[in-house]
Amino acid sequence: MPAGLRHFWVDRNHPGIGVFHLVGCSTISAAERLRGCDVLVPFEERVVLPAGRYFVTDLIGCTVFALPRAETKLASPAGAMESAPRVVGTVRDVFFPGEGVAGTPLLQVDAPTGELLLPLAEEICTHIDVAALRIDVTLPEGLAELNAPEE
């Protein structure tokens, strides 16, 4: 365990709530002064996530590319079909449904036409490569135009 941390556990009565017992913090009043503070973990000490799970910090800054649907593929001069992904924007944040509310997290994407919220669902986000800061998406028809400026 890192210096300063005595114990850590997840509270059985409050799922998703972590309890930290820190060196030099042995009273409730001392602990109350730390309420709301961030706990930072060095990248090399983060837990390895299973496939298909991502840290929010790894998704922020990724460039989102829209892969063309079959009907929008471009014909190359040689007559072969080519796919030309287009840049949709950059992930600014990730929003999660509220506690006890079912739903899919949303990627907040800064796009040239404004903010675009994309569901972080396998059917839409077809490939995520956080090392390359790239997310490939297949956009449902009309989604990209939701926030387009009116002409």
C-alpha positions as CSV (number, residue, x, y, z in Angstrom):
1,M,0.0,0.0,0.0
2,P,1.2,3.6,-0.7
3,A,2.7,5.5,2.2
4,G,0.1,7.2,4.4
5,L,-2.6,4.6,3.6
6,R,-3.2,2.0,6.4
7,H,-6.3,0.3,5.1
8,F,-8.9,0.5,2.3
9,W,-12.2,-1.3,2.0
10,V,-15.5,-1.0,0.3
11,D,-18.4,-0.4,2.7
12,R,-20.9,-3.3,2.6
13,N,-23.7,-1.0,3.6
14,H,-23.0,1.5,0.9
15,P,-22.0,-0.3,-2.3
16,G,-19.6,1.8,-4.4
17,I,-18.3,3.8,-1.4
18,G,-14.7,3.3,-0.5
19,V,-13.4,3.8,3.1
20,F,-9.8,4.9,3.6
21,H,-7.9,4.6,6.9
22,L,-5.0,7.0,6.7
23,V,-1.9,7.2,8.8
24,G,-2.3,10.1,11.3
25,C,-6.0,10.2,10.8
26,S,-7.5,8.3,13.7
27,T,-10.6,10.2,14.7
28,I,-13.9,11.0,13.0
29,S,-13.3,14.7,13.2
30,A,-9.9,14.4,11.5
31,A,-11.5,12.3,8.8
32,E,-14.3,14.8,8.3
33,R,-11.7,17.5,7.3
34,L,-10.7,15.2,4.4
35,R,-14.3,14.7,3.1
36,G,-14.6,15.5,-0.6
37,C,-10.9,15.4,-1.3
38,D,-9.7,13.6,-4.4
39,V,-7.7,10.4,-4.1
40,L,-5.0,10.2,-6.8
41,V,-3.5,6.9,-7.8
42,P,-0.3,6.8,-10.0
43,F,-1.0,5.5,-13.5
44,E,1.4,2.6,-12.9
45,E,-0.6,1.5,-9.8
46,R,-4.0,1.6,-11.4
47,V,-6.0,-1.7,-11.5
48,V,-6.0,-3.4,-14.9
49,L,-9.5,-3.2,-16.3
50,P,-11.2,-6.0,-18.1
51,A,-11.7,-5.8,-21.9
52,G,-14.4,-3.2,-22.8
53,R,-13.9,-1.2,-19.6
54,Y,-12.1,2.2,-19.6
55,F,-11.0,4.8,-17.2
56,V,-12.8,8.1,-17.9
57,T,-9.4,9.8,-18.0
58,D,-8.3,7.5,-20.8
59,L,-11.4,8.4,-22.9
60,I,-11.1,12.2,-22.5
61,G,-9.0,13.6,-25.3
62,C,-9.7,10.8,-27.7
63,T,-10.6,11.8,-31.3
64,V,-13.9,10.3,-32.5
65,F,-14.0,9.1,-36.1
66,A,-17.3,8.3,-37.8
67,L,-17.0,5.2,-40.0
68,P,-19.1,5.5,-43.1
69,R,-22.1,3.2,-43.4
70,A,-22.2,0.9,-46.3
71,E,-24.4,3.2,-48.4
72,T,-21.9,6.1,-48.0
73,K,-18.7,4.4,-49.1
74,L,-16.7,6.2,-51.7
75,A,-15.7,4.6,-55.0
76,S,-11.9,4.9,-55.7
77,P,-10.5,5.6,-59.1
78,A,-9.7,1.9,-59.5
79,G,-13.4,1.0,-58.9
80,A,-12.8,-0.6,-55.5
81,M,-14.8,0.5,-52.5
82,E,-13.0,2.7,-50.0
83,S,-14.0,3.8,-46.5
84,A,-13.1,7.3,-45.5
85,P,-13.7,7.9,-41.8
86,R,-14.4,11.5,-40.9
87,V,-13.4,13.3,-37.6
88,V,-16.5,13.9,-35.5
89,G,-14.7,15.7,-32.6
90,T,-12.9,15.2,-29.4
91,V,-14.2,13.6,-26.2
92,R,-14.4,16.3,-23.4
93,D,-16.1,14.3,-20.7
94,V,-18.1,11.2,-19.9
95,F,-21.6,11.3,-18.3
96,F,-23.1,8.4,-16.3
97,P,-26.7,7.7,-15.5
98,G,-27.7,8.6,-12.0
99,E,-27.4,6.1,-9.1
100,G,-30.0,3.4,-9.4
101,V,-30.9,4.6,-12.9
102,A,-30.4,2.2,-15.8
103,G,-28.7,3.7,-18.9
104,T,-25.7,3.9,-21.0
105,P,-22.9,6.3,-20.3
106,L,-22.6,9.2,-22.8
107,L,-19.4,10.6,-24.4
108,Q,-19.5,14.4,-24.5
109,V,-17.9,15.2,-27.8
110,D,-16.7,18.7,-28.9
111,A,-17.7,18.8,-32.5
112,P,-17.5,21.6,-35.1
113,T,-21.3,22.0,-34.9
114,G,-21.3,22.1,-31.1
115,E,-21.6,19.5,-28.4
116,L,-22.6,16.0,-29.4
117,L,-23.6,13.3,-26.9
118,L,-22.8,9.8,-28.0
119,P,-23.9,6.7,-26.2
120,L,-20.8,4.6,-25.1
121,A,-22.4,1.5,-26.5
122,E,-20.7,-1.3,-28.4
123,E,-23.2,-0.9,-31.3
124,I,-22.1,2.8,-31.7
125,C,-18.5,2.8,-30.4
126,T,-17.2,0.0,-32.5
127,H,-13.5,0.3,-31.7
128,I,-11.8,2.1,-28.8
129,D,-8.0,2.4,-28.8
130,V,-7.0,4.6,-25.8
131,A,-3.3,4.2,-26.5
132,A,-3.9,5.8,-29.9
133,L,-6.5,8.3,-28.5
134,R,-9.0,7.0,-31.1
135,I,-12.6,6.0,-30.9
136,D,-14.3,4.7,-34.1
137,V,-18.1,5.1,-34.2
138,T,-20.9,4.1,-36.4
139,L,-23.4,6.9,-36.0
140,P,-27.2,6.2,-36.1
141,E,-28.8,8.1,-38.9
142,G,-29.5,11.7,-37.9
143,L,-27.5,11.7,-34.6
144,A,-24.7,13.9,-35.9
145,E,-27.2,16.5,-37.1
146,L,-29.0,16.9,-33.8
147,N,-27.0,20.0,-32.7
148,A,-26.2,21.3,-36.2
149,P,-26.8,25.1,-36.5
150,E,-30.0,26.0,-38.3
151,E,-29.6,27.6,-41.7
